[in-house]
Amino acid sequence: MKLRHDKNQKRSFAALAFALVMVPGIAQSQEEIVGDADAARSKISMCIGCHGIEGYKANFPQVYHVPMIAGQNAEYIVSALRDYASGARTFPSMEAIAQSLSEQDMADLAAYYSNLK
């Protein structure tokens, strides 16, 4: 059995596809999350204990030099936090902290630390 497709069906499908892409609310879109450095002030206490101490080394589960994150690129900070949250990067304390953060929290912390020198 051969199916017939007429031009009106093709146009209807094209119109539906266009609407799904162009009409707000029909298709889900990911809004860009903008970090707010001021909002991060209430969240930095979990970071400064290690990242705020020059030359600090953690010793669990192994001796590890803790990097200073002040002035680091915001996109890098968000990427690192996502990697810790997903398990792509591993360090017990960072995994636990990153897993507790929302995407907005990550963006806020990145905005805060990227603006420090």
DALIN-V802482 format. One record per backbone hydrogen bond with DSSP energy under -0.5 kcal/mol. CO is the residue of the C=O (numbers start at 1). NH is the residue of the N-H. Records with the same first field share a line. If there is no record, write none. Layout:
CO = NH / NH
This chain:
4 = 6
6 = 10
7 = 11
8 = 12
9 = 13
10 = 14
11 = 15
12 = 16
13 = 17
14 = 18
15 = 19
16 = 20
17 = 21
18 = 22
19 = 23
22 = 24
23 = 26 / 27
27 = 25
29 = 31
32 = 34
33 = 35
35 = 37
36 = 40
37 = 41
38 = 41
39 = 42
40 = 43 / 44
43 = 46
44 = 47 / 48
45 = 49
47 = 50 / 51
48 = 52
50 = 53
52 = 54
53 = 56
56 = 66
58 = 64
64 = 58
65 = 67
69 = 72
73 = 77
74 = 78
75 = 79
76 = 80
77 = 81
78 = 82
79 = 83
80 = 84
81 = 85
82 = 86
83 = 87 / 88 / 89
91 = 95
92 = 96
93 = 97
94 = 98
95 = 99
96 = 100
97 = 100
98 = 101
102 = 106
103 = 107
104 = 108
105 = 109
106 = 110
107 = 111
108 = 112
109 = 113
110 = 114
111 = 115
112 = 115
113 = 71 / 116
